[in-house]
Amino acid sequence: MTVIYEIYADEAWTHSSLPLNRYWCFFGGIFGQQCDLDRLDTSIRKIRQKYNLKSEIKWKSISAQNINCYKELVSCLFSYIESNQIKYRQFFTDLSYIWVPNDDDDEDVHELTTQFRFYYIFLKRAFGIEYLPVNSLTKTTILIHLDNHSSQQHKDNLIEFSENLPRTLRRPDIDIKVAFKNSKKDNRLQICDLIMGAAGSYGNKQHEKREPGIRGMKPKQKLRLELSKHIYNGLKNIVMEDRNARAFNWFESTGFNNDPSNKLNHKVRIWKFKPQNYQKDKGWENDHLDEQGNYIGPDISDEIFKAGY
């Protein structure tokens, strides 16, 4: 008998256009047994039917007409996470950590290539698949579902590396298959987009941005802030109960509690990626930003640090 797990993962905030955002390259994924993720899909379909939601579930599409539906969809996912049927993982980068290359590092890497490398790191290390139970009588299969992309070369490379993970992780009993699909037709990928959109919007202070001559938040800013707080509070409650934690920080890596197998066991895990060697730019700290949370300029330390995960 084969035990089948699934990962549904998507990315957001991957464009480094001006004005710069501190937090970017978000990857979010849900992970669980196939039967539980199928049940989640059924639950989402029922909520969509209840609200007569025909359009794609998408962060950019938040409106006064669908905000309550979106909240219920998120709460539905969180109920599956709370009951430990599904786990949630989030990965992102932080521009305040400036990469310091080694002598043999390639500094001229295309931005898209970097994003796909992050995707691979996320799949390899964020879900703790190397800690899945070993059973000599069964084969474990992990089906990874990712949003489609126009670059076939980058997709092929990611598939090759990801499907080789069992050998890399020394888990020959695991079989991994990767498929790219149209997120517009998959509710589970769309839920990932919603949570990552909220994280990037809240962390990058989008609710504080103002156009010249405009005072106060626009209606859509208010809706996005409302949903972001709903998602933040849901994640916070899960983390604090699951890990007996006293606090939750959406933009810091969660600890292992001295047990690396918690990469798999924890219901929610957040990973802020840091380059192997980096300098810290304090220009991104709150007391260095303008009143709308915009980056003014660098304040880079001379000290070089090393990351660990």
N, C-alpha and C positions, 0 to 999 in steps of 0.2 A: 504494500500500500504506500502511495506517495503522499506526503504532507505538502500542501501547496500554500505558500505565502505570496502576498502581493505587495508591491510598493507602487504608489501613485505619487509622482513628483513633478513639480513645475518650477519655473523661475520667474522673477520679477525684478524691477529696478536694476536692470542690467546695462542701461545706457549711461555713459559718463558725460552727458552733454552739460553745457553751462545753463544755469548756475549749478555748480557741483553739489551733490548730496553726500553727507558724511557716510551714511549707510547705503550700500549698494550690493548688487549681485546676490540677491536673496534666492535661496532654494528652499522649498518646503515640501515635505512628503509625509504621507500617511502609510502605515505599515501594519499588516495583520494577516491572519489566515484568510484565504480566498472566500470562505463562506461568510465571514464577518464583514468583509468589504462588500460582498454582494448584498448583505442585509442593509448596510449603510446606503447603498445605491437605491434600494427599494424605499427606505425611509425618506431619502431626499426626493424621490419621485412623488411620494405622497404629499410632501409639503409643497412642492411645486404645483401639484394639482389643486391643493387647498387654496392657494393664492392665485391660481390661474396664471402662473409664471411661464411664459412661452420663450422668453429670451434667455441668452447665456448668462450664467451667474458669473459676474465679473466686477472687480473692484471699481473700474472706471465707469461702470453703469449704475452705480448707486443713485437712487432717487427717492423722493418722498413716497412714491407708489410702491417701492419694493423693500424699503428699509426694514419693515417688520418681518417680511419673508426672509430676508438675509439674516436677521438676528436669529430667527428660529432654525434656519439651516445650520448656522454655526453652533447653536446650542445642541442641535441633534448630533453633530459630530462629536462635541465635547461629552455628550452622554455615553457614547461608545468608548471614548478615551477613558472616562472616569471608571467605567466598568472593566477596563483593561482588555477590551476586545481589539482595540486599535491604538496604535501609538503615533505620536506626532513628532517630527524632527524639523528643525530649522537651522539653516546655515546662512551666514552673510559675512560681508567684509566691511572694514571700517577704514576710511581714508586717513584717520589720525595715526594709523600704523603705516609708516613709510618703509617700503621694501628696500633693504640694503643687500644688493646682490653679492654673491661670492665671485671670485675671479673667473670661475668656469660657467657661470650662469649666463643664459641668453637673455639679454635685456630688450631685444627687439621682437617681442612676441605679440602677434596680432591680438586685439582685444577679444575677438570671438574665440580664438584658441584658448585664451586664458579662461573665459567663461566655461568652456567645455571641460577644461582641466579641473576647474572648481566643481563642476557637476560630478566628475569621476571621483574626486576626493570625498564629496558629500555622500555618494552612494557607497563608497568603500568603508568609510569610517563613522558615519553618523548613526547608522542603524544597528550597529553591533551584531551583524549577522554571523560573525565568527563565534558568537556565544549561544547560537540556537542549539537546542537539545540534540544530542547525538543518539541515534537509534540504529543499531546495526541491521534491524529488520525492515527499515523503511528508507526510502529516498526522499530527500527534502528538495523541493523545487521552489525557486523564487522567481516570480514573473514581475518584471519592472516595466511600468507603463509611464512613458514620458510624452510631453507635448511635442508635436511635430516641429520640424525645423527645415529651412530651405537648403541648408548646407549638407549635402549627402556625405561628403568626405568627413565632416566632423561627426555626423551621426554614426558612420561606419567605424570610426576610431573609438567612439564611446562604447559602441556595442562590443567591439573586440576586447577592449580593456575590461569592461564590466563582466562579460561572460567568462573572462579568465580569472575573476576574483576568487573562485573556490580554490584554485591552485595557489594564488597569492596568499590567501588567508589560511592555507593548509587545512581546508575542509573539503576533501574529495567527495564526501557524501552529499554535497550540495550541488544543485544544477541551477544555473541562472540563465534566464532568457530576457532579452530587452526588446521592447516594441515601441515604436513611435506612433502616436495616434492623434487625431484631431480633437483638441480639448473642447471645442464647441459642441461636441457630441458626447462628452463624458462628464458627468456630474462630479465625480471624485477629483478629477483634475481641477475643475472649476472651484471647488471648495478650497483647494490649496492656493489658488490665485487670490481668493478673497482674504485669506489670513495673511499671506505675504504682502498683499497690497496694503493692508491695515498696518502691518509692522513697519514697512518702509515709510508710509505716510506719517505715522505718529513719531517715529524716531527722527525723521527728517523735518519735523515741525511744519508740515504743510498747512496746518490750521493757523499758523501765525503769519503766513505770507499775505501781503497786501499789495494790490496794484496802486499806482499813484492816485491820490485823491479819494481812495476808498477806505472807510473806517469800518471796523468790525468784519466778521467772517461772512463770506458768501453762503447762500443756502446749502450748496453742495459741500463746502468745507465743514459746516455744522453737522451734516449727515455723516460725513466720513469720520469726523472726530467722535461722534456718537457711537458708530459701529466699532471704531478702533478701541474705545474704552470698553465696550461690551466684550470684544475678543480678549483684550488684555485681562480683564477681570476673570473671564472664564479660564484662561491659561494659568493665571495666578492661583486661583482656587485649587486647580488640579495639582499644580506643582507643590503647593504648601501642604496639601493633604497627603499626597503620594510620598513626599520626601521628608515630611515633618519639618518643613523649612519655615523660617520666620519671615522671609522676604522673597520677592521675585523680581528679577530684573530682565526685561525683555531684550536687552541689548548687551548682556554679558553671558559668557558660557556657563552652563550649569555644571556643577561639580559631580564627581563620581562617588562621593561618600566612601573613599578609600577602596572602591571595588570597581574595576574596569568593566565587569559584566553588566554594570548598570547602564552602559551604552545601549544594551538591549532592554534591560528591565524597567527603566524609568518610563513613565507614561508620556512625558514631554521632556524633550531635551533641546536646548538652544546652544548653538556653536558659533561664536564669533571667531572667524579665522584670522590668525596673525601670521605674517611671513616668518620664516625661520629666523632671519635676522632683520631687525627693524629699528627705526628711530621713531620717537613719539612727537607728533605735531600737536602742541597744546593750543594751536590756533582754532581747533575744533571744539575746545571746551566752552561751556556756556558763557563764562565771563569774558570770552574773546569774540563772541558773535555779536551781530547787530541786533536791534530790537525785534527783527523778524526771523531771527535764527540763522541768518546768512553768514557764510564764511567770509571774513575780511582779509585775512592773510596768514602766512605761516608763523609759527613760533616753535621751531624745531630744536630739540635737545641735541647735544653733541654725543651723548652716550648711545651706544649700540646694544640693544637687548636681544635676547633669544626667546623664541616662543616654545611652548610645550602644550601638547594635548593628549 
